[in-house]
Amino acid sequence: MEKQPASAPASRQRLDKWLFFARLIKSRSLAQKAIEAGHVAVNGVRVTQSSAQVKTGDTLELSLERRDLVVRVLLAGVRRGPYEEARLLYEDLTPPTSSQRLTAFEQATRERGAGRPTKRERRDTDRLKSGFDEEDD
């Protein structure tokens, strides 16, 4: 029986380790929590055990806080290296977002009349309301 060298990655790897090595999730414990919460699917099937094995060719669907990712496993990870090294572990299959991206300025501004009233609008409203109250007495 011949052993593999320590530098050669195994054909299968724990899901939490792979997510950590691929730099898709910041830490292994966060990866375990995401998996247990049901935010990860392997080949279309939700996985709730972080010890689940992934292999080359598997498709992962991740529901992260700010985005959803779909990736295909290309290699098993050996270590958590720099981004350039981690990027070689997967192929990003995430479909492009259909909604148009708004700039920070566009997000901060609102159309007139939408949302909270301005100070001037509030004073006008208060003045209008107080006028009706005096007439009712």
N, C-alpha and C positions, 0 to 999 in steps of 0.2 A: 504494500500500500504506500503510495507516494503522496507526500504533503504538498500543498500549494505554497509558494513563497509568500511571505507576509505582505509584500507589496502588491500582489495580484488580488484584485477585488473578487469577492465571492459572487456566484451567479445570482444568489438571492440575498436580500438584506431586509432588516427590520424597517418598517415604514417610518417610524419616528426618527431613526438614525438617518435614513435617506433624506427626509425632509430637512433635517438639520444640516447635513452635508451639502445639500443642494442650495442652501441659503434661502429657502422659501419661507421658513419659520425661524425666528431668532434663536430659540434654545430648544433642547430636546424635551424639556419638561413642558414647554408651551406646545410643542408638537403633540405630545401625549395628551394634553388637555383638549386640543382641537380634534384629535382623532376620537377620543372618548365622548366628546360632545356631538359627534356625528357630522363634522364639517368636512370630512374627507371620504371620497368614494374611489375605489379601485376597480377599473373596468366596469363602471356603472353601478357597482354594488357598494352601499354604505358600509364602512368599516368602523367598528367601535373598539377594537383592540390594537394597541400600539405595537404589539408583537407580530402583527400580520406581516407576511413576507411580500416584497415586491421584486419583480425581475425585469430584465430588459424587455421592452415592448409593452409593458403595462401602461394604461392611461389613467392618470390621476385627476380627479376634480376636487379642487379645494375652494371652500367658501371662507375667505379671509375677511377681516373687518372692513377694509376699504375696496375690495375687489374680489372677483371670482376668477380662478385660474384653471386652465385645462393644460396639462403637460403630459408628455410621453417620456417614460424612463428610457434613457439611452445607455447609461452605465451605472454600476453600483459605486457608491462613494467609498473612498479610502480614508479621507480626513476632511475636516472643514477648512478648506483652503480659501484663497482669494476668489473674488467674484468670477474672474476669467476662468478659473479652474472649475468652479461650481457650475458655471453655465454650460459646460460640456456634458454634464450629467443628464440633461433633459432637453427636450424640444418643446417650445411654447406653442400650444395649439389654441390658445385663447382667441375666440372670435373678436374682431374689432368692435368697439362700442359703437352703437348706432346713434346715441345722443351726441350732440355737438358739445365740445368742451367750452366752458365759459371762462373768461379771464377773471382774475381776482376782482377787478373793478366792476365787471358785469355782475358778479355774484354779490358785491356789496351794495349796489344800487338797486332801487326798486321803482316800479312805475308809480306815478302820482296817484294817490288814492288807495294804494295797496299797502297792507300792513298797518303798523301803528300810526296814529296821526301825528303830525308835527306839532310843535308847541303852539304855533299860530292857529292851526286847524282846531286844536283842542280848546283854545281860548274862544274861538268863534263859536264852537259847539256849546261851550259853557254859557256864553253870552246869549245864544239863541234859547237855550233851555231856561235860563233865569228870566227871560222876557216872557215866556209862556206862564211860568209860575206866578208872576206878579199879576197877570191879567186874570188868572183863575180865582184869585182872592177877592 
